[in-house]
Amino acid sequence: MKNDKPTRAEAFELLKKYNKSESLIRHALAVEGVMRHFAEVLEEPDIEKWAVIGLLHDLDYEMYPDEHCSKVKEILEEEGYPEDYINAIVSHGWGICSDIEPTHRMEKILYATDELTGLITAAALLRPSKSVLDLEVKSVKKKWGQKSFAAGVDRSIIEKGVEMLGMDLSYVIDETIKGMRKVAEEIGLKGNIEG
């Protein structure tokens, strides 16, 4: 990295260096889209920072699943990433694989929406359209209580994140869907809807 502020292009190259799985890259793009969207909605001054952090949050997951959130710190330090970027990324594993608690609003958004993008993806793929473009909050909430649906998604993490933010769950689901709609094509969730 040539400067103090990592670019999106540099971040994407780094992501592709450590991740070959299409589903993990799509997940990274989904979380990037959601982080970018929330930064816009919340009128954050550094939208690109939010986006890059979203894009790189699972950088180490494919190659180092047993060292998730600790290996990424090492990689990003070697790449010269700023400490606040690294801290934000490591904090998304709080209580699971990291003891760094999300404290800034950006970190809490990442913590709350990371798992949520998985639930939304699963709900969108169930639709006849296979699209996030016509997915509604009520459809996601209907699937929320079905523990067998998207069983790998830890609802308690989403709830904890939403609580930390002091936001309403329906609002966070709605804005997460909107963020994913903006990148629907890149994440394979445009489905068969024209437009």
N, C-alpha and C positions, 0 to 999 in steps of 0.2 A: 504494500500500500504506500502510495507516494505522498499522501497528505494526512492531516489529522482527521479529516472527515471522509470516511469510506464512501465510495460511490455505489450506486445500485449495481452498476455493471461489474465492479470488482467483487461485490458481495455475491452476485449470481455466479460468477466464475468460480469462486471459492465453494459455493454450494455444490456446483456440478463436479468439482474435484473430489469431494467427499461423499457424494450421493449419486448413485446410478439408478435407483429405483424410481420409476415414473410416479408411483403413488406418493412417495416421500417428497419428491419435487413438487408435485401438485399440492400437497399439504402445505409445503413452505410458501408456495405462491398464494394459496388461500389465506394463510395467516398474514402474509405481507399485505394482501388486498384489504383485509379487515383492519389491520393496524393503520394503514394509509387512510382508510375511510374514517375511522374513529378520530385520527389526528385532525382531519378536515372538519368533522362535525364539532369537535371540541375546540376548534380554532387554535391548535397547537402551532407554535412558530416553526418547528423543525419537522415537517411531515416526512421528509426523506429519512431522517433518523429513525422514526417509528417504523417506516417501511423496511429498512435494512435490518432492524432488530427482528421484525416479524419473519423476514426471509431466512435469517440465519439461526432462528431459535433452536432448530433440531439438527444443526450442522453435523454433530458427532454421532447422531443416533444410528445411522446405517452401519458405519464401520466399527463403532465402539458402544454398542447398546448397553453393556455392563458398566460403562464409565460415563453414561449420559450426564451431561451438565458439568462434569469435572474435566473431561477431555476437551470440550469446546473452549473452556477457559485457556487451556494450554495452547490450542491451535490459534485462537484469536490474539493471544498475547504475542505469539511468534509472528503473526501477521501485522502486528502493530496497531491493533484496534484500541480505541479509547476505553478506559476503565469503565465508564458509565454504560457503554454498549455491552461490554462483557458482563457486568453486574446484572443488567436487565435480562440478558439471555439466561444466565445461570439461575436467576430468581424464578423463572417459570417452572422450575422443578422443585420448588419449595415444598417440603414435607414429603417428597417422594424420593428425590435423588439429589437434593440440595438443601443446605440449611440457610441459604440466603433468602430472606423474606422480601417479597415485593413491597416496596414502600412508596415509590412514585406512581402517579396515575398511569403512566405508560406501562409500567411493570404489572400493575393490577389488571389492566386491559388485556395484556398478553396472557396472563395467568388465567383469566376468566374465559377468554375466547379460543385458546388453543384447543382444548377438548371439545368446545362447542362447535368448532368447524367440522369436526369428525361426525358429530351427531347430525348436523345440518346436511353434510354430504350424504350420509346414509339415508336420511329422510328424502332428499331430492332424488336419489337413485331409485327409490321405491315408486315414485310417481310415474304415471303413464308417459309423461313428457321427458322423464329422466333429467329434469332441469331444476336449477335453483331460481330461475327467472319467474316461475309461477308458484314458488313455495311460499306458504303463509306461516306466520308465527304459530297459529292454532294447530297446524299440522305437526310442527316440531314439538309443541307442548303435549299433544296427544301421545306422541311416541316417547316422551320424557319418562312417563311412569312405567312403561313396558321394559322391565329390566333385561329381558332377553333380546330386545332390539338394540343394536349397536352396543352390545354388552361390554366392549372394551372401553367405552367412554365413561369416565368417572364423573357422574353428575355432581358428586359432593365437592369436587374441585371447582366446577363451574359455579356452584352455589356459594362457595367460600369466596371466590373472586368477585362475584356480583355483590356480595355482602360487604367486602372490603371497599368496593367502589361506592357503596351507598346508592346503587342504582336498582331499578326494577328489572327482574329477570326478563319479562316480555320485551322491555326496551332494548336490553342487551342482545337478545335473540334477533329482534327486528333489525338492529343496526349491523349485526354480524351477517345476516342474510344480505342486506344491502351492499355491504363490503364485498361479499362473495359474488354478487351479481355483476359487479364491475369487472371481475376477472373470470366470469363464467366460462368463456371459451378456453382460456389458458389452463383452467383446472378441470376441464372435461365435464362441466355441468351446464352447458348451454342446452344440451339435449336436442329434442327435435322441434324446438320453438324457433320460428323465424323472427328475425329482427336484428 
